[in-house]
Each structure stands twice: as structure tokens, then as C-alpha cells.
Amino acid sequence: MTLPEKTKHTHPHDLGNNLIVRPSSQADTEALLQLVDSVFGAMMEEAGGTHMTHLVRRVMSGTHPSMRPDDFILVEDTNRTERQIVGCTGLLHHTWHYETIPFSVGRPEVIATYPEYRHQGLIRALFVTMHARSKSRGHQVQAITGIPYFYRLFDYEYALELWNTCTIDIERLPSVMHHLPTEYSLRDATSEDIPVIQKLYEEQRCRGMISQIIDKSWWRHQIQTWQTEKPEQNINSHVQMIGCADEVKGYLITSSPQVKRYIQVWDLQLEVRFLS
């Protein structure tokens, strides 16, 4: 996808008490990683390696297809000499369709504050600035996933069903499943598979009222980072091709099986001619 032009609203905003709200830059990478790892590591008991940490690292490197290094809004405590970034929220750029009508969407993600800075209105200040930035970049809608009910405090309302996934407990899978046909196989997707994946995704997407446009750059990012990153660092979906007799029949998208005790199946799409 093509990211929108950089916003002109880049001036810091003084909150008082040595706190300012400002946009991020690549120079903030380490301080931002410290914040995200501390907050999400405590939540997930994965200090030093949360999925959010790896997402932030990828964004700040400039390689993420939907977010840039200047797409975080930060709260900085100018009175601290260490860990000066004390709050943050990021902004992903999406294009969705309402049936055949495209519209642009800003999606807040990676929202965090240090515990000692909570209940001071920092998240509200971050959202006010983030919403202004989202509007300045042409987003017609903001959509968020996260803590149930919490984001109603910031004018969000429930609108769409989420997490239409299947969760599989790896420990409950039998080592051999004799009753399944053996002619089907799975293999990791490659960049050469993107045209087929794109075609199948578009066929599925067009059947829904609300859908997200996913272009080749997003598929390429998912596939290439899966191939090059260590399993414990891989936050990307695992894209696999479903084949039979050397013929591609569809694709399967799951979470990483290496880092959890379960697999979440995000998407399964087959060629229409193979569904009968």
C-alpha cells in the first residue's frame, strides 16, 4: 500500500509537569522499545521478547508496509535522564471497502504507559493528538481493537465482529491422523505465490460488506519476514499453500506455532472449484 504524506503537525505539545506530546522519529527507537517491552512484557510475562516489541522494532526500521517510524505519538518526560518516553500510541494506515466503496482508516496500535504515569490523562492526550494526525492524513475512520469497553472512554463504539478465528491446542493434536487424505500437503508460501494468494483473497473479500484491501507489499512483507526472522521474533502470520498433486488449491494463514502452545487459524481460502 502507499502510505499517506507526512503530516505537517509535528510540533510538540506541552502538557505541563515536564511532559510533552510529540511525534516519533527513528532516534526514539531504543526508548520506545524499553517502554513497550516493559509494559507488554509485564502483561505477557515475556520480558525481552514480546510480539509488540518486535512489531515496534520493525516499524522503526522503516520496513513495515502499514506504518512508518514517525507514526507513533509519544509522551516524553523531559525531567528524566533515562526512559524519557513514558507513553505512546502508534497509527496504522489501512484502506477498507464498504461493498465497492473504498475509504481510508487509521488504526491505533501499541498503546502503552509506564504504571507510575497512569491515571493522569496521558492516554486521552495521546488520542487527541493521534486523532488529529489521522484526520490530517486523510483517514475517514478510526478503528481499534483491544481492551473491551476501555476505548469507549475515547469515543469508540462497537461496530464489527472481530476474531473470527479457530484456535487449535497443539498438545491435543494426534501425531498421526490416518483418516485424513494423504494427497493434501502444506508448504510455506513464497513470493512467487503472491498472485495466487491475492486472487484468492480478493474472491473472499468481495463476499463481505466490510473488507480490508491487502496489496502485494503486505503479502511480500509477511512472507519474507517469516523466512528471515527467528521464530521467537516472528510476529507475522504464517502463510502456507495448500497443494495436491503439485497443484495449488488454496492458502492457510495461522499464527506462529513456534512461540505458543496453540495455533490460531486466521484465514483458510480454497479455489472455488475444489470446494465441491
N, C-alpha and C positions, 0 to 999 in steps of 0.2 A: 504494500500500500504506500501511497505518497503522504508523508506527514505534512501537516499544515505549516505555514510560515511561522517563524518565531514571533512570539508576542512582543509588543512594544512596552508592555507593562512590566518592567524589570527593576523598578526602584524599591528598595527596602521600605517596609512599613514599621514604624516604631510602636510597640505595644506597651512601653513603659517597663520599669524594673529591669532594665538592661536586656530586654527581649525584643528582637526584631523578626519580622516575617519577610522572607526574600526567596527568589528562585534559586535553584541549584546550579552548579557547574561541575565539571569534572574534578576540580580542586577539592570538592566536598566528599569525594568518594569514600575515603577511609573513615571520616567522622560519621557519615551516613551509614556505612556498614556496621560500625560499632553500635549505633542506635538500634538498627534493625535486628542485628544478631542478639543484642541484649534483650530486647522486648520479645521477639518471636522465639528466641532460644529458650527463654524462661517459660513461655507458653507451651512449647513443644518438647521441652527437655532435650534439645538438640544443639546446645551452645556450640558455636563454631561451624555449624553446617546446616542451618535451616534453608529450606527451599526459598524463602523470601530473601535471604542473604544472597543466594546465587542469582536470583532474579535481579536484585539491585546491582550486583557486580556486572551482570551482562548489560543492563541498561546503561550504566555509567561508562562502559567500554565503548558505547556507540553502536553495538551490533544488534540491538533488539529492533524488530520491524515495526513495533507499535508505540515506542516510547524512546525519548532522547535524554541525554544527560541533563538538559535544562528543564525537564518535565516534572521535577519534584518542587514542591513548595516546602520550605524549611522554616522552623523556628530556631533562631540562634541566640544563645545566651552569651552576650559579649563580655560578661564579667568572669567567665570561666576560662581557664587556660587549657583544660582538657575536655574532650567530649562536648564541644560547644554546640553541636547540633542536638537539640533536645526534643524536637518534634518534626514530623514530616508527613506528607501525603504525596503520592505520585498521580499522574494523569495519563492514562492510556487513550490512544486515538483509534476509534472504530468507525466503520460505515455499516449501518444496518439497512434493511429494507422493510417497509410496510407494504406487503404484497410486491408490487413492482416499483414502488416509490422509494428512492434512496434518501437517507438522512444521516447526518453526522452525529456521533455520540462521543462524549468524554466520559471515561470510566475511572473514578478514583480507585487507587490500589496502594497497598503498602502504607497503611495509616498507623502511626506509632508515636508515643511519647514516653519518656522516662517516667517511672512511677512517681517520683518526687515533684514532677511538673504537672500532674493531672489535677483535675477539678479547678483549673484556673482559666478555663475558656480558650485554651490553645487550639483544640480541635476545631472549635467554631471559627476562630480567626483563620486557621488554615483553610477551612472550607469556603469562607467568604472570598478569600484571595484565589483559591483554586477555581471556584465557580466563575469569577470574573475572567480569569485566564482562559477557561474553557469557552466562555462566550466570545472572547476576543479572537479565538482560533476558529470560530465558525461552527462550534458544536451546537446543535439544536436541542439536544437532550443530554442530561447526565444520568447514568445508570450505575448502580453499585451493588456488589454482593458483600456479605459479611455478617456481622453480629445481628441476630434477629431483633427487631424493634429499635435498636440503638440509633440507626440512621434516620429514623423519623424525627429525631431532635433537630435534624438539619434539612427538613422539608422534603425528605424522600418518602414515597409511599410504595406499597407492594403493587406490582403491575404484571409480572410474568412468572410463570412456574420456572423453577431452577433445579439443577442437579438431577436431570432425567438420566441417571446412570445405573449401572448394575455393579454391585460390589461383590467380589469373589474372595473368600478366605482361602489363601494359598495352602494352609495346612490341611484343609479339608479336601483338596484335590487328590484324587487317586493317582498313583504313579503310572498306571496303565488303564486306558479306557477302551476295552475290547469291543464295545458295542458301537463305537463311532467309525464312520467310513474312513479308511486309511488313505484314500486318494487325495484328501484335502491337506494342504500344508500352509504354514505361515513362514514368512521371511521378512526381514527388515526392509522397509521401503528405501529407495534410493532416489536421487534427483531425477533419474530417468522415468520414475513412476509418476511424477507430479502431474503431467497432462491427464493421466487416467484418474488419479485421485481428485483432481479439480473437476473433471467431468462428472464423476460420481457424486461429489459433494454438491455440485450445482443442481443435479437432479433431485437430491434430497432437500436442499434448501428451498427450492421453488415450491415445495409442497406445503410449506408453513406460512402463516400470516406474517410473523416477525422472524427475520433471519439476519445473520451477520455475513457480510461479504468477507471472504477469505481469499487472498490472492496468492500468486506463486511465491512471492517473497516470504510469506508466513510459512508455507509448507516447506520451503527450502531451509528456512531457519530451524524449524522443528527437526527436520531430518538430519541436517548437517551437525547441529549441536549434539543430537543423540549419538551420532557416530564418533564425535571427537571428545566429549567430556566424560569424566569419570562417573560411574553410576551414582555415587553418593552426592554428586554435584548437579545431577541432571534433573531439572525441574520441567523439562519439556515432555509432551506427550510422546508415547512410543507408537509410531506409525508403522503398521505391518501390512503386507499384502497377502490376501487370501488367494491361493492358487490351486489349480487342479490340472494335471496333465500338461504342465508348462503353460497354462493359460490363466491369466489374472481374472479372478471372479469378483473381487471386491477388496475392501480395506478394513482394517480394525485399528482403532485408536484406544490405547489404555494408558494408565499411569505407569510409572516406573516400578517394575516388580522387584527391583534390587533393594529398595530402601524402605519397604513397608511389608507388613505381614499379610497384606491384601492387595488385590488389583482392582482398580476401578475402570470399568469399560465405559469410555466416553462416547464412542461412536462405532457403529458397525453398518457398513453400506455394501450391498451386493449389486451386481449388474441385474437389471430387471429380468433379463432372460434366464437367470439362474434361480429365480425365486420360486418358480413353479415346481 
